Amino acid sequence: MNKSKKIATLVMTFTVCSSIIITSCQSKPTSPTEPSEPKKATAETSQNEKATSDENQIQAIRAQFQNATPTQWGEKMPGIISKLPTNEKVIALTFDACGGKHGDGYDAELIQYLQENQIPATLFLNARWIHSHPELTKQLANNPLFEIENHGSEHRPLSINGRSVYGIKGTQNLEGVIQEVIVNHRLIEKTTGRAPRFFRAGTAYYDDVAIQVAKRLGEQIAGFQITGDAGATFNQAQVKNAMLQAKPGSIILLHMNQPRGDTAEGIKEAIPLLKDQGYRFVKMDPYIPTQPS
C-alpha cells in the first residue's frame, strides 16, 4: 500500500471512531415528568364549604326561633349596646349611610374633616348605599381610621312579626330578619374583605327575638346613647349641643349620607370642645368583647 492510501485509510478510521464515541456519549432524551395533579382544596372549594356551613347555621336558627314570640320592642333593651363598657373619656362616633332614594348621598366634607383631624369612626353602611358606592366603600374600608359595619339590607326595623316605626315597615317574619342581616353581612365581607361585627337596623328599632337572631348570625346590636343629628335633621347648633352631652363611653349616632344637612358643621364645632374636655374618639371594635360563638 502506498503512502497516500495509508493516510486516507487512517482518516476514515478516525472519523468512524469519533462518530461512535460522540454517539455513545449523548444522553438519551427523556420524556418530561407529568406534573402531579393539584389538590382540590382550592379557594372555590373553601367558599363552597363556607356556604354550606352558613346554610346549616341558618337552618338551625330557623328551627330554634320558628315559634318564638317577641315581648319587647324599641331602641333600648337588653342585648343592645348603647355605650362602650368603659369609664375612660372616650367617645364612639358612629355614622349611618342608609341608601335608597333619599339616603344615597355622601357627605364628603364630613369624612374629609375626620381624616384631616385623625378622628376614628364606625361607619354603618346599608346594602343599597354600598351598591351605589362600591369603590368608595372599599376606600373607606382601607382607611385605618374607619371600620365598616352592617346597617341592614333594606334599612328596615328588625321585627319577626311585621312591626313598623316612623312609617317604615319592619321585616315581616323570621326569614325577613335573617335576610336583613345576612345579605348585607355577606356583601360587606365580599366588598371589604372583612366581616362586620355589629348590626344597626334601619330606625334602630328591634324586638327581643330579632336581637337574638342577629347574635346567632354573628353580629352584636349597636345602639346609641346620644342621637347626634336626628336623622340629619338637626341644625348646626343642635348637633353641637347634642354631642356636648357625651359622657365617658358614649356612642353617638350620626349620619354621613346627607351632605345638605348640618351634621358636618355641628361636628366641626363640637369635636374641639370635647377634646378640650379631655375626650378621645375611638372605634367600637376595640372596646366591645367578641361574643362567644
C-alpha positions as CSV (number, residue, x, y, z in Angstrom):
1,M,0.0,0.0,0.0
2,N,1.4,3.4,-1.0
3,K,1.7,6.3,1.4
4,S,-1.3,8.2,0.2
5,K,-3.6,5.2,0.6
6,K,-2.4,4.6,4.1
7,I,-3.2,8.2,5.1
8,A,-6.7,8.0,3.6
9,T,-7.4,4.8,5.5
10,L,-6.3,6.4,8.8
11,V,-8.5,9.4,8.2
12,M,-11.6,7.2,7.6
13,T,-10.9,5.1,10.6
14,F,-10.5,8.2,12.9
15,T,-13.8,9.7,11.5
16,V,-15.8,6.5,12.1
17,C,-14.4,6.1,15.7
18,S,-15.1,9.7,16.5
19,S,-18.7,9.3,15.4
20,I,-19.1,6.2,17.5
21,I,-17.6,7.9,20.6
22,I,-19.8,11.0,20.2
23,T,-23.0,9.0,19.7
24,S,-22.3,6.8,22.7
25,C,-21.7,9.9,24.9
26,Q,-25.0,11.6,24.0
27,S,-27.7,11.1,26.7
28,K,-31.0,9.6,25.6
29,P,-33.9,12.1,25.6
30,T,-36.2,11.6,28.5
31,S,-39.9,12.3,28.4
32,P,-40.9,15.2,30.7
33,T,-42.3,14.2,34.0
34,E,-46.0,14.8,34.2
35,P,-46.8,17.3,36.9
36,S,-48.8,15.9,39.8
37,E,-52.5,17.0,39.7
38,P,-53.1,19.8,42.1
39,K,-55.2,19.1,45.2
40,K,-58.8,20.1,45.1
41,A,-58.5,22.3,48.3
42,T,-58.9,25.4,46.2
43,A,-60.4,28.8,47.1
44,E,-63.6,27.7,45.3
45,T,-63.8,24.6,47.4
46,S,-63.2,26.6,50.6
47,Q,-66.0,29.0,49.6
48,N,-68.4,26.2,48.9
49,E,-67.6,24.7,52.3
50,K,-68.2,28.1,54.0
51,A,-71.5,28.5,52.1
52,T,-72.7,25.0,53.3
53,S,-71.7,25.8,56.9
54,D,-73.6,29.2,56.7
55,E,-76.7,27.5,55.4
56,N,-76.5,24.8,58.1
57,Q,-76.3,27.6,60.7
58,I,-79.3,29.4,59.2
59,Q,-81.3,26.2,59.2
60,A,-80.6,25.8,62.9
61,I,-81.7,29.4,63.6
62,R,-84.9,28.8,61.7
63,A,-85.6,25.7,63.8
64,Q,-84.7,27.5,67.1
65,F,-86.9,30.6,66.6
66,Q,-89.7,29.5,64.3
67,N,-92.3,29.6,67.2
68,A,-90.7,32.4,69.2
69,T,-93.0,35.3,70.3
70,P,-91.4,38.7,71.0
71,T,-92.2,40.5,74.2
72,Q,-90.2,43.8,73.8
73,W,-89.9,46.4,71.0
74,G,-87.8,49.5,70.9
75,E,-84.3,51.1,70.8
76,K,-83.2,50.3,74.3
77,M,-83.3,46.8,75.8
78,P,-81.0,44.0,76.9
79,G,-78.8,42.9,74.1
80,I,-78.4,46.4,72.6
81,I,-75.0,48.1,73.1
82,S,-75.9,51.7,74.0
83,K,-72.4,52.7,75.3
84,L,-68.9,51.4,75.5
85,P,-68.2,49.4,78.6
86,T,-65.5,51.7,80.0
87,N,-65.1,54.7,82.2
88,E,-62.3,56.2,80.0
89,K,-63.0,59.5,78.5
90,V,-63.7,58.1,75.1
91,I,-66.5,58.6,72.6
92,A,-67.5,56.4,69.7
93,L,-68.8,58.4,66.7
94,T,-71.0,56.2,64.6
95,F,-72.3,57.3,61.1
96,D,-75.1,55.7,59.2
97,A,-75.4,55.6,55.5
98,C,-79.0,54.5,54.8
99,G,-79.1,54.3,51.0
100,G,-82.3,54.4,48.9
101,K,-84.0,57.2,47.0
102,H,-83.5,59.8,49.7
103,G,-80.5,58.4,51.5
104,D,-77.9,57.7,48.8
105,G,-75.8,60.8,49.3
106,Y,-72.2,61.1,50.6
107,D,-71.0,63.8,53.0
108,A,-67.5,64.2,51.6
109,E,-66.9,67.3,53.7
110,L,-67.6,65.4,56.9
111,I,-65.4,62.4,56.1
112,Q,-62.6,64.8,54.9
113,Y,-62.8,66.6,58.3
114,L,-62.5,63.2,60.2
115,Q,-59.5,62.3,58.0
116,E,-57.7,65.6,58.3
117,N,-58.1,65.6,62.1
118,Q,-57.4,61.8,62.5
119,I,-60.8,61.1,64.2
120,P,-61.7,57.4,64.2
121,A,-65.3,56.4,63.5
122,T,-67.5,53.4,63.0
123,L,-69.5,53.5,59.7
124,F,-72.8,51.6,59.4
125,L,-73.4,51.1,55.7
126,N,-76.7,49.8,54.1
127,A,-76.5,47.4,51.2
128,R,-78.2,49.9,48.9
129,W,-75.6,52.5,49.7
130,I,-72.8,50.1,49.1
131,H,-74.3,49.1,45.7
132,S,-74.3,52.8,44.8
133,H,-70.8,53.4,46.1
134,P,-68.7,50.2,45.7
135,E,-65.4,51.9,45.2
136,L,-65.9,54.5,47.9
137,T,-66.8,51.6,50.3
138,K,-63.5,50.0,49.5
139,Q,-61.6,53.2,50.1
140,L,-63.3,53.8,53.4
141,A,-62.7,50.2,54.5
142,N,-59.0,50.6,53.6
143,N,-58.6,53.7,55.8
144,P,-57.4,52.5,59.3
145,L,-59.5,55.4,60.9
146,F,-62.7,53.6,60.0
147,E,-64.4,50.3,60.5
148,I,-67.3,49.2,58.3
149,E,-70.4,47.7,59.9
150,N,-73.8,46.4,58.9
151,H,-76.8,48.8,58.5
152,G,-79.1,46.2,57.0
153,S,-80.1,45.1,53.5
154,E,-83.2,47.1,53.0
155,H,-83.0,49.5,56.0
156,R,-85.9,48.0,57.9
157,P,-86.7,47.9,61.6
158,L,-85.9,44.3,62.8
159,S,-89.1,42.5,63.7
160,I,-90.2,38.9,63.4
161,N,-93.9,39.9,63.2
162,G,-94.0,43.0,61.0
163,R,-93.8,45.8,63.4
164,S,-93.3,49.3,61.9
165,V,-92.0,52.6,63.2
166,Y,-91.8,56.2,61.8
167,G,-93.8,55.0,58.9
168,I,-91.1,52.5,57.9
169,K,-92.2,48.8,57.6
170,G,-90.3,46.3,59.6
171,T,-89.2,42.9,58.5
172,Q,-92.3,40.7,58.3
173,N,-91.2,37.4,59.8
174,L,-88.2,35.4,61.0
175,E,-87.0,34.9,57.4
176,G,-87.1,38.6,56.8
177,V,-85.0,39.2,59.9
178,I,-82.4,36.6,58.7
179,Q,-82.2,38.2,55.2
180,E,-82.0,41.7,56.5
181,V,-78.9,40.8,58.5
182,I,-77.1,38.2,56.4
183,V,-77.4,39.6,52.9
184,N,-75.6,42.8,53.8
185,H,-73.2,40.9,56.1
186,R,-72.1,38.9,53.0
187,L,-71.9,42.0,50.8
188,I,-69.7,43.8,53.2
189,E,-67.4,40.8,53.6
190,K,-67.2,40.4,49.8
191,T,-66.6,44.1,49.2
192,T,-64.1,44.9,52.0
193,G,-62.6,41.5,52.9
194,R,-63.7,41.8,56.5
195,A,-66.9,40.5,58.0
196,P,-68.9,43.0,60.1
197,R,-69.2,42.5,63.9
198,F,-72.0,45.0,64.6
199,F,-75.5,45.4,63.2
200,R,-77.7,48.5,63.4
201,A,-81.2,48.3,61.9
202,G,-82.9,51.0,59.9
203,T,-84.5,53.2,62.6
204,A,-82.5,51.3,65.3
205,Y,-85.7,49.5,66.4
206,Y,-85.8,45.8,67.3
207,D,-87.8,43.2,69.0
208,D,-86.1,41.0,71.5
209,V,-86.3,37.8,69.4
210,A,-84.8,39.6,66.4
211,I,-81.8,40.7,68.6
212,Q,-81.2,37.1,69.5
213,V,-81.4,36.0,65.8
214,A,-78.8,38.7,64.8
215,K,-76.5,37.5,67.5
216,R,-76.8,33.9,66.3
217,L,-75.8,35.2,62.8
218,G,-72.6,36.6,64.3
219,E,-73.4,40.3,64.9
220,Q,-73.9,42.3,68.0
221,I,-76.5,45.0,68.1
222,A,-75.1,48.5,68.1
223,G,-77.4,51.0,69.7
224,F,-76.6,54.5,70.9
225,Q,-76.6,56.7,73.9
226,I,-76.9,60.1,72.1
227,T,-78.9,61.0,69.0
228,G,-76.4,63.3,67.4
229,D,-78.3,64.7,64.4
230,A,-81.8,63.1,64.5
231,G,-81.5,61.6,61.0
232,A,-79.5,64.5,59.8
233,T,-82.5,66.9,60.5
234,F,-80.7,68.9,63.3
235,N,-79.2,72.2,62.6
236,Q,-75.6,73.1,63.3
237,A,-76.3,74.3,66.9
238,Q,-78.5,71.3,67.7
239,V,-75.8,68.8,66.5
240,K,-73.1,70.6,68.6
241,N,-75.3,70.7,71.7
242,A,-76.3,67.0,71.4
243,M,-72.7,65.9,71.1
244,L,-71.7,68.0,74.1
245,Q,-73.9,65.8,76.2
246,A,-71.4,63.0,75.8
247,K,-70.1,61.0,78.8
248,P,-67.3,58.5,79.1
249,G,-68.1,55.6,76.7
250,S,-70.9,57.4,74.9
251,I,-71.9,56.0,71.5
252,I,-73.2,58.9,69.3
253,L,-75.5,58.2,66.3
254,L,-74.9,60.5,63.3
255,H,-75.3,60.3,59.5
256,M,-72.8,60.5,56.7
257,N,-75.3,60.3,53.8
258,Q,-77.0,63.7,53.9
259,P,-74.5,66.3,52.7
260,R,-77.2,69.0,52.6
261,G,-77.7,68.7,56.3
262,D,-75.7,70.5,59.0
263,T,-74.1,67.4,60.6
264,A,-70.6,68.2,59.4
265,E,-70.8,71.8,60.6
266,G,-72.1,70.8,64.0
267,I,-69.3,68.1,64.4
268,K,-66.7,70.7,63.5
269,E,-67.8,72.8,66.4
270,A,-68.3,70.0,68.9
271,I,-65.1,68.0,68.5
272,P,-62.6,70.7,69.5
273,L,-64.7,71.4,72.6
274,L,-64.9,67.7,73.5
275,K,-61.1,67.4,73.0
276,D,-60.6,70.3,75.4
277,Q,-62.6,68.4,78.0
278,G,-60.1,65.5,77.6
279,Y,-62.1,63.2,75.4
280,R,-60.7,60.9,72.7
281,F,-62.5,59.4,69.8
282,V,-62.4,55.6,69.2
283,K,-63.9,52.9,67.0
284,M,-66.3,50.5,68.6
285,D,-64.5,47.3,67.9
286,P,-61.6,47.5,70.3
287,Y,-63.9,48.2,73.2
288,I,-66.5,45.5,72.7
289,P,-65.6,41.9,73.7
290,T,-66.2,39.3,71.0
291,Q,-69.3,37.4,71.7
292,P,-69.0,33.6,72.2
293,S,-69.5,31.6,69.1
